[in-house]
Amino acid sequence: MTQAIQRSVLFALLLAAPALIGATPAPVNPPTVPAPAPAAGSDVVAPPVTVVPFIQPFDLDATRRMSVKVMVGGKGPFSFLVDTGAERTVIARELAQRLGLTEGAKLRLATIGGSAMVPSYRVAALQMSDLHLASVEAPAFFGRHIGAAGLIGVDMLEERRVLIDFRKESMQILETRRRAPSLIKDDDAIVVTARNSAGRLILSDARLNGKRIDVIVDTGAQTSVGNIALQKLVASKRANRFPFVATILDAVTGEAVPAMRTAIKRIVINGMDVNDLPVSFADSQAFRALDLHERPALLLGMDSLSLFDRVEIDFPNKRVVFDLPDGAHRESGQRFAANGVAAGG
């Protein structure tokens, strides 16, 4: 567990002008799902590469999310985002139709914008190196809204653990067992226990001005998103570093979701200070689906996670481990980790 010393992670991510604050702007070069006859300028699917079992290189795309190469029914590989905030694995409609997958039942899913009825497709198998997911009925959204060929959700990860190494730009998805020790054993590591809700891990000890808040590690989110209850708490405690400004969140349905944005001065997670954290606040159906709409809750996105050296998400053991950067230094009994991010970045 963590040492008694209070640790502080200084996120040097200052808010830009309101016109530049879009929480999930369209990627500069968004990945596209290959079509039977690619249009000029569309991306070409990379040929298969040999990877050490269970080790997948990932790319941080323009929205700072992770993508890995996935075989779909033996075909591919295709780029899927890894989304620890998504209950179900998702496939792009264009890819499902191109592969001739059988359409299944309509499914109602909660998104950041609301709930939507979407088609599903029967996928015989998904495979990442030696990591195999059996037959699954995957909900489908348009690839241009997902930003990839699909999303890998917690239904593929819930019996495993994920180790993200931002220094090496690599990710390992490993089999694990209950009571297995953490893979990160650095003295700078901060271990946070969690509870499980619909497959997601909710950190058990996070507070704002002494008030408990629920925090979900969400690798599918570009930036952190809070619910309205958290926005009210921040406002009442005057815990916002900057005035609230209007912004827009882009849902996977293509819906533009109105939101408010600021930076929270300080959140404490199991003795670790998270300072000046940029957060967008929205009245999201996703929080209602997890029964988190009445109490303060936060989806911790990739802009924050990528400032750590490593993050380990262990689903069976309900544990998340944050490894502070090696270059962090002590100052007045606190630990700061800017990790090379410039102000205004």
Stockholm file with secondary structure:
# STOCKHOLM 1.0

chainA/1-345         MTQAIQRSVLFALLLAAPALIGATPAPVNPPTVPAPAPAAGSDVVAPPVTVVPFIQPFDLDATRRMSVKVMVGGKGPFSFLVDTGAERTVIARELAQRLGLTEGAKLRLATIGGSAMVPSYRVAALQMSDLHLASVEAPAFFGRHIGAAGLIGVDMLEERRVLIDFRKESMQILETRRRAPSLIKDDDAIVVTARNSAGRLILSDARLNGKRIDVIVDTGAQTSVGNIALQKLVASKRANRFPFVATILDAVTGEAVPAMRTAIKRIVINGMDVNDLPVSFADSQAFRALDLHERPALLLGMDSLSLFDRVEIDFPNKRVVFDLPDGAHRESGQRFAANGVAAGG
#=GR chainA/1-345 SS CCCSSCEEEECCCCCCCGGGCCSSCCCSSCCCCCCSSCCTTCCCCCCCCCCCTTEEECEECTTSCEEEEEEETTEEEEEEEECTTCSSCEEEHHHHHHTTCEECCCEEEECSSCEEEECEEEESCEEETTEEECCEEEEEECHHHHTSSEEECHHHHTTEEEEEETTTTEEEEEECCTTCCCSCCCTTEEEEEEEEETTEEEESCEEETTEECEEEECTTCSSEEECHHHHHHHHHTTCBSSCCEEEEEECTTSCEEEEEEEEEEEEEETTEEEEEEEEEECCCHHHHHTTCSSSCEEEECHHHHTTSSEEEEETTTTEEEEECCTTCEEETTEEECCTTCCTTC
#=GC SS_cons         CCCSSCEEEECCCCCCCGGGCCSSCCCSSCCCCCCSSCCTTCCCCCCCCCCCTTEEECEECTTSCEEEEEEETTEEEEEEEECTTCSSCEEEHHHHHHTTCEECCCEEEECSSCEEEECEEEESCEEETTEEECCEEEEEECHHHHTSSEEECHHHHTTEEEEEETTTTEEEEEECCTTCCCSCCCTTEEEEEEEEETTEEEESCEEETTEECEEEECTTCSSEEECHHHHHHHHHTTCBSSCCEEEEEECTTSCEEEEEEEEEEEEEETTEEEEEEEEEECCCHHHHHTTCSSSCEEEECHHHHTTSSEEEEETTTTEEEEECCTTCEEETTEEECCTTCCTTC
//
